[in-house]
């Protein structure tokens, strides 16, 4: 790696995180004078990797003391409004959307962003000069070509050693013609890749009647919300006008001269290293057919498709405060609104403002995040850990809990979306979202974890800020989310046929076309319902039936070796924690149930020599347990919690896990960041840096309570 970041570095002591509006995150870069007026907090300093000036704590002798020390540190990271903010980076295909989207709409990129984006990519480059799909992945064409473009657009010179090496790596991989479809799409918008080289994304799909089994409304919400603006932009064949920089990029990105490239031939050309979900023959046949249609399409139908797509884009913007569901559709909608509404429109100004919500500043530079944060998710876990470990009862943590509850109260969504069925939205009344109320999407397990945290806090002596009716609203919503097999999916019920997966055009992600039921989501929901019914007999029979079905799903999802595959974090240890919690609530433990025994034996067989557990993200790709080189405190915490749920009788295994977590704790109570923790779509890792606090504290606190330490 070249010695210095390509555009230098900003003064880290001048960055501040401001939280507002129910958990909104915006990083500000202050002038020196402003910086004197607005001091940096410990929270800022933690996320910037600066010294926090916190005292060393007396060394913990028991797991409970270790949990308390952990919390003494973690409380410094609680934001002023009561939630726990955090860096939600990891994927490396998001900054390209941000920067290309800003470039083609001529949105000025602030100087401090340019410097810090370049520094982030410089920090995250692989030894071979390229970038992967995420920060721990091997170099791919997607990562390398697109981040190369980012660096050029923020002002890095093509002769910078970082660029020379990246270009060499890209050319070795075959050049940008081998980018997967989403990469081709962004390059085409920028005008450095020909639209003829992109498989069709017909906006006419949105004109199909709703009953058609492949109608986009039936797709997984992320996939449909990305393909919506893609259809619009493809229909328009929008490409930014060429300028010197993009002209230069046409030379730099390809092995062969740009003019000599046979574009239609590139549509299905995707570099081997990039492919996770190869095109099926059926998909290629459909593309061939739709490609024909493209040549002869009827003008007015195309226009109607574009209009329909635009109408739904506007509804999405309005429903989410111009935040959008996620970072990809955010930037595609952004470009779409610029084209139609123009740079001076109110809609575009609102959109521009919300770009900031996705930009997170870290010690390594500025990244674009996987959502506008993981506010609700992180806050509800630590609140539950505090209650479950008994710590919430101590006066020391009262204010942490009270502030947490106030924020959770704020965060619950009270009504259905403004554009509801007309925008194919699922109900939201009573839901908790993954990030903020403004983003406003129901997620099954986020609703469940939010509900659990609130009920636990309120039943432990805090004011009942969230009244019974609102808790019932959450329950009503959850009860509508169960699928026929008994399981719960992520944002909605499963609405489309699995056959649609054969038409997955995205190459780099697996199982993205429809919703699927997940053990994690299912467990969160059943545990929430079980907890709720301890205090309220509302819809008791429905809850009973739902829980039964869910437990059956969990049992059905178990593999013969006793494991469960985890879809949203790495991987089998994560899923085991959830699944065994479900089963223990149903009364199944190691003592009385062979399934639970098998699950525990599986987990214990993976315990590493030092007493910890450690899984590699490769497990999620390969769908098999893959040991990490080194044990990880987060995996260890999940395994410990799992075994505790199961009442696993050989306590020495659990205690060795606990000992490892204690041993890795630093003098100030914190734990160091280890491997990346999360995953999505089988193939892309994503950071949950707060897990090393919430789950370690939880595991320690729970173990302290449930095992004999005398
Ligand atoms: C998330 C993050 C949270 C996650 C859990 C709540 C953990 C899970 O149990 C349910 C699914 C959910 C909500 C989830 C879905 C997919 C997301 C939104 C992400 C992994 C964060 C980023 C990812 C999103 C799809 C990234 C943008 C990429 C595209 C392919 C559009």
Boltz pocket constraint, residues with backbone or C-beta under 6 A from the ligand:
constraints:
  - pocket:
      binder: B
      contacts: [[A, 222], [A, 223], [A, 226], [A, 325], [A, 326], [A, 327], [A, 328], [A, 329], [A, 370], [A, 371], [A, 377], [A, 434], [A, 443], [A, 445], [A, 446], [A, 490], [A, 509], [A, 520], [A, 521], [A, 568], [A, 679], [A, 680], [A, 681], [A, 686]]
      max_distance: 6.0
